[in-house]
């Protein structure tokens, strides 16, 4: 009787356990992606030159982040950051840093039937100095 009971409950338990692991992996990856995008924007503001654009592997190497998120953003089209400087009235310079994200996260175990998740966003920061 115990074996039958385990067969019924054990299968459901394992599916729920794997689903919980997948949900945790999803949120961990999304937060890592957000941190990477923030680091890319910071890199664009602080160290890049005017007219410079870094994408995918170059950006991962410049920021010094690898691992799961580094592999995720290295795919095509991935994450790109660009910096443009232009003079403004009064002798100042306007700097525009744009971070473009287009990343697809494939779930290992598609328990909930949501399929691959695509993250697309463009963030622009402009400042004058």
trRosetta pair geometry for C-beta under 8 A, 3 or more apart (Angstrom, degrees):
i j d omega theta_ij theta_ji phi_ij phi_ji
1 4 5.9 -55 -153 36 36 110
1 5 6.3 35 151 -19 67 109
2 5 5.5 -56 -146 39 33 114
2 6 6.2 33 155 -19 67 106
3 6 5.8 -52 -144 37 30 110
3 7 6.3 35 153 -24 63 104
4 7 5.6 -51 -148 32 31 114
4 8 6.6 26 154 -15 63 105
5 8 6.1 -59 -153 37 30 107
5 9 6.1 2 161 5 68 114
6 9 6.2 -67 -132 54 28 93
6 10 4.6 34 171 -32 70 123
7 10 6.1 -34 -105 36 16 113
7 11 6.8 19 175 -19 49 107
8 11 7.0 -70 -167 28 16 103
8 12 7.3 1 151 -2 55 113
9 12 5.9 -66 -155 45 37 109
9 13 5.8 39 151 -25 72 111
10 13 5.5 -55 -142 37 29 114
10 14 6.3 29 159 -20 65 105
11 14 5.9 -55 -148 34 28 109
11 15 6.6 27 155 -17 63 106
12 15 5.9 -55 -149 36 31 110
12 16 6.3 27 155 -14 65 109
13 16 5.9 -60 -148 41 29 108
13 17 6.1 31 154 -22 66 108
14 17 5.5 -52 -143 36 31 113
14 18 6.3 27 159 -14 65 106
15 18 6.0 -57 -147 41 28 106
15 19 6.2 31 152 -21 63 109
15 111 6.5 137 180 -128 90 122
16 19 5.5 -52 -143 37 32 115
16 20 6.4 36 155 -22 64 102
17 20 5.8 -52 -151 33 30 111
17 21 6.7 30 150 -17 62 104
18 21 5.5 -50 -149 35 36 113
18 22 6.3 37 152 -19 66 105
18 109 5.2 -34 151 92 115 173
18 111 6.8 151 101 -60 95 132
19 22 5.6 -54 -147 37 32 112
19 23 6.4 34 153 -20 66 103
19 109 7.0 -115 -85 108 53 122
19 111 4.0 -75 -100 54 103 171
19 112 7.1 103 -145 -39 115 89
20 23 5.8 -50 -145 35 32 110
20 24 6.4 33 154 -17 63 106
21 24 5.7 -57 -152 39 31 112
21 25 6.3 32 151 -20 65 107
21 109 7.9 57 76 33 100 132
22 25 5.5 -51 -145 37 33 113
22 26 6.3 41 152 -25 64 102
22 107 5.9 56 -169 -165 120 106
22 108 6.2 -143 -111 53 104 91
22 109 5.0 -118 -69 58 142 97
22 111 6.4 158 47 6 150 113
23 26 5.5 -49 -150 30 32 117
23 27 6.6 25 156 -11 64 104
24 27 6.1 -58 -147 40 31 104
24 28 6.1 31 155 -19 66 110
25 28 5.6 -56 -143 39 30 113
25 29 6.2 29 158 -18 65 109
25 108 7.3 7 87 11 161 116
26 29 6.0 -62 -151 37 25 108
26 30 6.3 22 155 -17 64 108
26 105 7.2 118 -131 135 75 145
26 107 6.9 -10 -80 -104 108 101
26 117 7.4 83 -145 8 109 152
27 30 5.6 -52 -141 37 33 111
27 31 6.3 31 159 -16 66 106
28 31 6.1 -58 -148 39 27 107
28 32 6.3 28 152 -18 62 109
29 32 5.5 -54 -145 39 31 113
29 33 6.3 36 154 -22 65 104
29 68 6.2 -93 -108 132 93 129
29 69 6.8 167 -149 -82 67 81
29 72 6.8 123 -164 -60 111 162
29 105 5.9 127 125 -129 144 140
30 33 5.6 -52 -149 34 31 114
30 34 6.5 34 151 -19 63 102
30 105 7.7 -69 -69 -32 76 164
30 119 7.6 160 -123 -80 84 145
31 34 5.6 -49 -148 34 35 113
31 35 6.5 35 152 -17 65 104
32 35 5.7 -54 -148 38 33 111
32 36 6.3 36 152 -21 65 105
32 67 7.8 -101 -164 99 146 123
32 68 6.6 62 100 82 166 103
32 69 4.0 -139 141 -63 118 133
33 36 5.5 -52 -146 35 32 113
33 37 6.4 33 154 -20 65 104
33 69 5.8 -168 -74 -135 56 109
33 72 6.7 -74 -88 102 104 143
33 73 7.2 149 -126 -60 85 108
33 101 7.5 98 173 -154 110 141
33 103 6.5 -152 -135 65 135 158
33 119 6.5 70 150 84 157 168
34 37 5.8 -54 -148 35 31 110
34 38 6.5 31 153 -17 64 105
35 38 5.7 -53 -149 37 33 112
35 39 6.3 33 152 -18 65 106
35 69 7.7 -36 66 -141 97 173
36 39 5.6 -55 -149 38 32 112
36 40 6.3 36 151 -23 66 104
36 63 7.2 101 -151 122 76 165
36 65 5.9 -151 -112 93 96 159
36 69 5.0 -171 -45 157 140 133
36 70 7.8 -179 -115 -73 138 54
36 73 6.0 -154 142 -31 152 152
36 79 6.9 170 129 7 115 173
37 40 5.5 -48 -146 33 33 115
37 41 6.6 35 153 -17 63 102
37 79 6.6 -135 -96 -139 77 139
37 99 5.7 121 -164 149 86 144
37 101 5.8 -32 -102 -66 125 135
37 121 7.7 18 -139 78 156 124
37 123 7.1 97 167 17 118 139
38 41 5.8 -53 -151 36 32 111
38 42 6.3 33 151 -18 65 107
39 42 5.5 -53 -145 39 33 113
39 43 6.2 38 153 -23 66 104
39 63 5.1 87 136 -151 122 130
39 65 6.6 99 87 -22 162 139
40 43 5.6 -51 -146 35 30 113
40 44 6.4 33 152 -20 62 105
40 54 7.9 -151 -150 83 97 112
40 59 6.0 14 -119 -172 110 125
40 63 6.4 -57 -81 -70 63 140
40 79 6.0 -121 -74 150 166 127
40 81 4.5 -170 168 -53 101 135
40 99 5.1 116 105 -125 117 124
41 44 5.6 -53 -149 35 32 113
41 45 6.5 27 154 -16 65 106
41 81 6.7 -160 -80 -124 40 127
41 97 6.0 113 -152 127 71 129
41 99 4.9 -70 -72 -35 86 139
41 123 6.5 -45 -85 100 131 128
41 125 6.2 88 -164 -1 116 137
42 45 5.8 -57 -148 37 31 108
42 46 6.0 5 164 -2 68 117
43 46 6.4 -69 -134 47 24 95
43 47 5.6 -41 -165 40 65 110
43 48 6.5 74 139 -32 73 101
43 54 7.7 -55 119 49 129 147
43 59 7.6 142 82 -153 154 82
43 62 6.1 107 -171 126 147 113
43 63 5.5 -92 -55 -89 149 87
43 81 6.5 101 79 88 103 164
44 47 7.9 -49 -80 52 9 69
44 48 4.9 -20 -137 16 47 137
44 54 7.9 -148 -84 31 86 109
44 81 4.3 -130 -65 166 123 123
44 82 7.1 29 -133 67 128 14
44 83 4.9 173 -171 -63 89 105
44 97 3.9 129 124 -151 126 122
44 98 7.8 -144 -175 41 163 34
44 99 6.8 -147 -6 -66 149 92
44 125 8.0 134 92 49 122 116
45 48 7.8 52 5 31 14 97
45 83 7.6 169 -80 -107 31 123
45 95 7.2 104 -132 128 69 136
45 97 5.3 -74 -67 -35 72 160
45 125 6.8 -36 -75 94 116 138
45 127 7.7 44 -135 25 113 131
47 62 7.7 -179 96 176 137 114
48 52 4.7 -152 -173 76 101 129
48 54 7.0 -128 -103 -9 125 115
48 81 7.1 -154 -45 120 157 110
48 83 4.3 148 105 3 126 142
48 97 7.6 125 53 -116 133 107
49 52 4.7 91 61 -22 74 128
49 83 7.0 156 88 80 24 128
50 83 6.1 -103 -109 118 38 96
50 84 6.3 62 -156 -146 80 31
50 85 3.8 -70 -105 18 125 108
50 95 7.8 -112 -94 -121 92 87
51 83 7.4 -34 15 85 22 73
51 84 6.6 67 -73 -109 46 65
51 85 7.9 -67 -25 24 71 83
52 82 7.0 -176 96 -144 47 60
52 83 5.6 9 56 45 84 100
53 80 6.2 8 -177 -179 100 110
53 81 7.1 176 -149 89 57 43
53 82 4.1 -13 -102 -100 89 95
53 83 7.9 -171 -76 18 52 60
54 58 4.7 -135 -156 111 88 111
54 59 4.3 130 133 -77 107 80
54 62 5.7 -39 -158 11 160 151
54 80 6.8 173 90 -151 45 63
54 81 5.5 -3 57 56 90 88
54 82 7.8 177 21 -78 56 52
55 58 6.1 52 57 44 46 109
55 59 6.0 -39 -164 -20 7 115
55 77 7.9 -66 -164 175 125 72
55 78 6.2 111 179 84 87 122
55 79 7.2 176 -146 93 60 43
55 80 4.0 -17 -99 -101 90 95
55 81 7.9 178 -77 21 51 54
56 59 6.2 115 49 25 15 102
56 60 6.9 -31 157 -8 42 104
56 73 6.7 -174 -124 137 52 72
56 74 4.9 84 -171 -144 88 49
56 75 7.4 -157 -127 46 113 17
56 76 7.3 -19 -85 -84 142 56
56 78 4.1 80 -88 81 85 169
56 79 7.1 138 -76 50 44 60
56 80 7.4 -15 -22 -75 65 77
57 60 5.6 -52 -144 37 34 112
57 61 6.2 33 157 -18 66 107
57 74 5.2 56 -72 -137 70 105
58 61 5.8 -59 -150 39 28 110
58 62 6.2 26 154 -19 65 109
59 62 5.7 -53 -141 37 31 110
59 63 6.1 19 162 -9 66 109
59 73 7.1 -81 86 133 122 125
59 78 7.8 164 40 143 131 124
59 79 6.1 -121 93 95 159 95
59 80 7.0 -155 -45 -116 144 38
59 81 6.2 121 -118 15 127 102
60 63 6.3 -62 -144 43 24 101
60 65 6.1 -100 -151 72 71 72
60 66 6.4 81 175 -94 114 59
60 70 4.5 98 -147 -148 128 95
60 73 6.4 156 -70 83 106 109
60 74 5.7 -26 -22 -74 147 99
61 64 7.4 27 -180 -74 29 44
65 69 6.4 -30 147 87 121 113
65 70 5.3 -173 120 -71 73 104
66 70 3.8 -65 -145 19 35 164
66 71 7.5 51 -178 -34 69 76
67 70 5.4 102 46 14 51 104
67 71 7.1 -102 117 -1 31 95
68 71 5.9 -62 -153 39 28 108
68 72 6.2 29 151 -23 65 109
69 72 5.3 -53 -145 34 35 116
69 73 6.3 19 163 -8 69 107
70 73 6.5 -62 -141 43 26 97
70 74 6.2 32 157 -30 62 111
71 74 5.7 -54 -143 28 29 116
71 75 7.6 42 157 -32 57 93
72 75 6.6 -51 -175 9 32 110
72 103 5.6 51 155 -164 97 129
72 105 6.6 1 -141 -94 128 82
73 78 4.9 87 176 -159 58 91
73 79 4.3 -22 -159 7 118 112
73 101 7.8 -61 -123 -134 103 87
73 103 5.9 -50 -97 -94 62 130
74 78 6.0 -9 -155 -113 6 137
75 78 5.5 161 72 -72 48 91
75 103 7.0 106 61 -133 108 74
75 104 7.4 -81 100 42 145 86
77 80 7.5 -54 157 -20 95 111
77 100 8.0 -46 131 124 123 111
77 102 4.4 24 65 74 113 125
78 102 6.8 14 39 66 18 76
78 103 6.5 46 -128 -85 35 85
79 99 6.9 -4 -171 -174 97 90
79 100 7.0 166 -152 87 50 54
79 101 5.1 -5 -107 -107 87 72
79 102 7.8 173 -77 30 47 54
79 103 6.8 -8 -49 -52 88 114
80 99 7.4 171 88 -152 47 47
80 100 4.9 -3 57 55 93 101
81 97 6.7 -1 -172 -175 97 93
81 98 7.0 168 -150 87 51 49
81 99 4.9 -12 -101 -102 86 75
81 100 7.7 -175 -78 20 39 67
82 97 7.3 172 86 -150 45 50
82 98 5.2 -7 56 57 91 96
82 100 7.9 17 4 -1 101 105
83 95 6.6 -14 -166 -169 97 96
83 96 7.3 157 -153 83 48 51
83 97 5.1 -12 -102 -102 79 78
83 98 8.0 -175 -77 21 36 67
84 95 7.5 156 82 -155 45 49
84 96 4.9 -12 61 60 94 100
84 98 7.9 17 6 0 103 106
85 93 5.4 0 -171 177 107 115
85 94 7.0 155 -155 81 54 49
85 95 5.2 -18 -101 -101 80 72
85 96 7.8 -178 -80 21 34 69
86 93 7.1 152 76 -159 31 68
86 94 5.1 -19 64 61 84 99
86 96 7.6 12 9 0 104 107
87 91 7.9 -45 -160 -147 102 24
87 92 7.4 139 -159 87 59 44
87 93 5.9 -47 -103 -104 50 67
87 94 7.6 79 166 15 5 82
88 92 4.8 -22 62 77 103 94
88 93 6.7 160 12 -112 87 13
88 94 4.8 84 -40 -30 120 104
88 128 5.9 -39 29 -131 152 123
89 92 7.6 8 77 34 36 92
92 128 5.0 45 148 177 139 102
92 129 6.2 171 -158 91 98 25
93 128 6.9 166 82 -151 38 63
93 129 6.0 -19 59 64 87 74
94 126 6.3 1 -176 -172 100 100
94 127 7.5 171 -151 90 58 29
94 128 4.9 -29 -97 -95 69 85
95 126 7.0 167 85 -150 49 52
95 127 5.6 -13 58 62 96 77
95 128 7.5 170 15 -89 71 33
95 129 7.1 6 -3 12 114 101
96 124 6.3 -10 -169 -169 96 101
96 125 7.3 160 -153 83 48 47
96 126 4.7 -11 -102 -101 78 87
97 124 7.2 158 82 -154 48 51
97 125 4.8 -9 59 59 97 97
97 126 7.8 -175 22 -77 63 42
98 122 6.6 -6 -171 -172 99 95
98 123 7.2 162 -153 84 51 48
98 124 4.8 -12 -102 -103 82 81
98 125 7.9 -172 -75 24 39 63
99 122 7.2 167 85 -153 51 48
99 123 4.8 -4 56 57 98 98
99 124 7.9 -168 23 -74 63 39
100 121 7.7 -177 -150 93 42 49
100 122 4.9 -5 -108 -108 74 86
101 119 5.9 -38 137 123 118 97
101 120 6.5 174 97 -141 75 29
101 121 4.8 9 52 52 112 82
101 122 7.4 -164 23 -73 69 43
101 123 7.9 30 -4 0 106 96
102 118 7.5 -6 -165 -175 67 97
102 119 7.5 180 -137 90 25 59
102 120 5.0 22 -108 -109 73 83
103 118 7.3 165 87 -154 42 54
103 119 4.8 -8 60 57 90 102
104 116 5.2 18 -179 165 105 125
104 117 7.1 157 -156 82 56 43
104 118 4.9 -22 -100 -100 80 75
104 119 7.6 -176 -81 18 31 69
105 116 6.6 165 79 -163 44 74
105 117 4.7 -12 58 62 100 96
105 118 7.8 -170 20 -79 68 28
105 119 7.0 43 -10 -11 104 108
106 116 4.9 -33 -98 -108 65 100
107 110 5.1 116 88 -84 121 71
107 114 7.0 78 -9 69 150 98
107 115 7.5 164 23 163 113 12
107 116 7.0 -159 4 -97 77 45
107 117 7.3 73 -40 -7 97 98
110 113 6.2 78 155 -90 99 30
110 114 6.9 -149 -153 43 89 62
110 115 6.5 33 -136 -81 134 35
114 117 6.9 12 132 -67 116 93
